[in-house]
């Protein structure tokens, strides 16, 4: 193993190459996705979207999207 210090971009590139070699591109993407916690507060945002919408409205919207 080479112990020469490398910049973060080089380390990132080498890490992704190693993951692709061992896991394949899909496995690499799934591995990296584990560490993305996203952003924002989903619970608060969900309340903004859904508060005040009843089940009948949801059913009507679904039927409209389906073309009924």
C-alpha positions in Angstrom: 0.0 0.0 0.0 1.3 3.4 -0.9 1.5 5.8 2.1 2.1 9.0 0.1 -0.4 11.6 1.1 -3.0 12.4 -1.6 -5.5 15.2 -2.1 -9.2 14.4 -1.3 -10.2 14.4 -5.0 -7.6 11.7 -5.7 -8.6 9.6 -2.7 -12.3 9.9 -3.7 -11.5 8.8 -7.3 -9.4 5.9 -6.1 -12.1 4.8 -3.6 -14.8 4.8 -6.2 -12.6 2.9 -8.6 -12.0 0.3 -5.9 -15.7 0.0 -5.1 -16.6 -0.4 -8.8 -13.9 -3.1 -9.2 -15.1 -5.1 -6.2 -18.9 -4.4 -6.3 -19.6 -3.3 -9.9 -21.2 0.0 -10.7 -24.6 -0.8 -9.2 -23.1 -2.2 -6.0 -20.9 0.9 -5.7 -23.9 3.2 -6.1 -25.9 1.2 -3.5 -22.9 1.3 -1.1 -22.5 5.1 -1.4 -26.3 5.7 -1.1 -26.1 4.2 2.5 -24.2 7.3 3.6 -26.5 10.0 2.1 -28.8 11.1 4.9 -30.5 13.6 2.7 -31.5 17.0 3.9 -34.5 18.9 5.4 -37.2 17.6 7.7 -39.3 15.1 5.8 -41.9 14.9 8.6 -42.5 18.7 8.6 -42.6 18.8 4.8 -45.0 15.9 4.6 -47.4 17.7 6.9 -47.3 20.8 4.6 -48.2 18.6 1.6 -50.8 16.4 3.2 -52.5 18.3 6.0 -56.0 19.2 5.0 -56.2 16.6 2.2 -58.8 13.9 2.9 -59.0 10.4 1.4 -61.7 11.4 -1.1 -59.4 14.1 -2.6 -56.5 11.6 -2.8 -58.8 9.1 -4.6 -60.0 11.7 -7.0 -56.4 12.8 -7.8 -55.4 9.2 -8.4 -58.4 8.5 -10.7 -57.6 11.7 -12.6 -54.0 10.6 -13.1 -55.2 7.2 -14.3 -57.6 8.8 -16.8 -60.8 7.7 -15.2 
